[in-house]
Every structure is written in structure tokens, then in C-alpha cells.
Amino acid sequence: MRDERPSITPYPDGPILVRGDVDLRDADGEPIPRNRRTMALCRCGLSSIKPFCDGTHKPAGFRTDD
């Protein structure tokens, strides 16, 4: 996974997709382990596995601005 150019893409009406060599940390500065090349980060605030998306945005009707 290392040495991959990072990209951060907001998915319409859904999570933020993070790809590449990104050091993800929690509010205390502790590293958050990544087990996948692409991470989907919650932005609706309702996920039960924060900071990752669990799909809760769909039934909640989360919408982003165009």
C-alpha cells in the first residue's frame, strides 16, 4: 500500500473515499489501522464503525450539496 499517490474523493450522498499512502489518525493522534487499499470514511455521522462508513447514510437519507 505504501508509495501510492493519495487521493481523497467525496462520493455523492455518501462517504469520503481515501486511496493511496495516507496516515489516518484518531482525535488523540493515534494511528488507525488500515486493512484495505481504499477506505470509506463516514461523513453523515451515523456510522456504528466510525470513522469508517457502514452504509447507514442510505437509509438515513443523507444528501450532499451538488
Buried (B, 14 or more C-beta within 10 A) or exposed (E): EEEEEEEEEEBEBBBBBBBBEBEEEEEEEEEEEBEEEEBBBBBBEBBEEEBBBBBBBEEEEBEEEE
